[in-house]
Amino acid sequence: MLTDDRITIGFLLYDLSRGMRYAFDSRARSLGVTRQQWRVLLSLARCNGITQTELADRLDVERITVGRMVDRLVENGLVERRADPLDRRVWRLHLLPAAHDIVSHLTSIAAELERDALAHIPAERRSDLFELLEMLRDGVKSLRDFPESPKEVA
């Protein structure tokens, strides 16, 4: 039984992550994409032309789940599947022009949200925060087979 009144790092990080997601969602709602869809769009903006399998690994979801998300984005004219020129069995995912505006807005929202959240931390301590979080991430990676993750926008 936990008798210590201190909040654990795990709970604190979960609360922080949940709060950032909710704040981002409320700011991005007007763009008409779901959280899962903007995760796909942002990932493709970073690695346009990846396969669905690569995208599923990147998002840490099942391939069938990514397939459904991509299907909706294709129907909405935001993403297209293109045949791989070297392997006819492989389809590559590409952002369409309409998605670029959404990605631009999402990136702006993420930057604004980060700026607003960091406003509560003195400027001279922000680099310490990033350094400590990266050290914590490295420590967690050493505890299990934790995949290397790109620096997320949101």
N, C-alpha and C positions, 0 to 999 in steps of 0.2 A: 504494500500500500504506500502511495506517495504521501508523505507528511510534510514535505518542504513546501512552503508557500511561494517560493520563487517560481516564476514561469520558466519553462525549459526553452532552450534554443529552438527545438523542433516546433513547439507550439507558437513561439514568436514568429518564426519564419513562415509557418503556415498562415498565421493571421495577416502577416505582411503581404504574402503572395495573394491571398484571397482579397484583401483590401485593394491591392493594385489592380487585380483582375476586374473587380466590381467597378472601380473608378474608371478604368479603361473602357469597359463595356458601356457604361452610361454615356461616356463621351463619344464612343464610336457608333452608338445605336443608330444615329441619323444616316449613316452610310449604307444601311440595309444589308449588312453582312453579319453572320453569326461569329462568335468567338472562334469556332473551329474553322470557319471559312477564312477569317483574317489570319489565322495561324498558317494556313496553306498559302495564302497570297504572299505573306511576308517571307515564308520559306522559299517560295519560287522566285521572289524578287532577289533573294540572296544567291540562289542556285537555279536559275532558269534552265530548263532542259533536263532536269533530273527525272528518274523513273519513279513510278508510283511506289515501288519497293523502297527506293532510297528515301522518298518523302515519308513513308510510313516509319522507317527507322529514325529519321530526323525528328519526327513528331512523337515518337514512342507510342504509336497506335498500330492496330492490326491493319494489314493490307486491304481487307474488305472495307474497313471503316474509311480509309483514305479513298478507296474507289468510289464510295457513296458521296463523300465530300466533293471529290473532283467532278463526279457526274453533275452535281448541282451547279458547280461553278462553270462547267461547260454549257449547261442549259441556260445560264445567265449571261453567257457571252464574255466571261472573264478569263477563262483558261481554255486551251485546246491541247488535244493529244496529237502528237506528230510521230510518225513511224521513225524508228532509229535507222539511219542509213546503213549501219553495219550489221544489224540484227533485226530481221523482220518480225521476230516475236516480241520485241521490246517497243513500248510506247514512251515517248518523252513528253513531259509536261511543260507548257510554255504559257506565260502570261500574254493576254491580248491587250490591245491599247486601252480598253475601258478599265482594266484592272490597275493600270499605272496610276491613274488619278486616285483610286481608292488607296493604293499602297502609299502614295504621297500623303494623303490625309491621315492615314494610320500612323505614319512615321511622325508627322507633326503632332498628333495627339499624344503619342508616346513621349516625345521630347518635352511637351508641355507638362504632362503628368509627372515625369521625372523631375523637372525643374520645380514644380509645385511641391512635390514630396520632399525634395532636398532642401527646400527653403527653411525647413525646421531644423536643419543641421548647419552649424557655422561653416562658412566656406573653407576655412583652414582645416577642417576635420573631414571633409568629404573624401579626399584621396585616401585617408586612413580607412574609411568605411569600405571603399572599393577593395583596398588591399586586404583587409581582414576578411571580407566576404569571399574573395578569391582563395585565400588561404583555407577558409572553412570548406569551400567547394573541393579543393584539393584533398583535404582530410577525409571528406565523405567519399571521394573517388577511391581512396586507398582502402576503404572499408568494404567495398563491393565493386563489381565490374560496372562502373558508372561511365556511360558514354561521354565522350568529349562533346560539349555543347557550344554552339556559336554564341556570341554575345547577342542577346535578345534585344529587340527594340522595345518590347513591352513586357 
